[in-house]
Amino acid sequence: MSACKRENDQKLNIFYGNMKEAVYNTAAYFKYDYKDNWIIDPFVEKMIQDVDRSTVLDSGVIDSPILGKIPPTGLSDGIVGLYCIY
């Protein structure tokens, strides 16, 4: 298994093997550790728009062209994974 860790906001390091502090299930991490202010970060809003073609309306509501109004936990696994790397 691999885990990704960001150090000093400069580079992405990839480690192989088991690590106690690593996130192996990004969907579960996002679901159980989500904070409202994560979504309203301008860079995250842009990621959501670019990847899911959805618009952040506020910290608890995202307007998806396919699903309608959804909570942040309804975002795609792709955007959740990107957020966890960010």
Secondary structure, 3 states (H helix, E strand, C coil): CEEEEEECCCEEEEEECCCCCCCCCHHHHHHHHCCHHHHCCHHHHHHHHHHHCCEEEECCEEEECCCEEECHHHCCHHHHHHHHHC
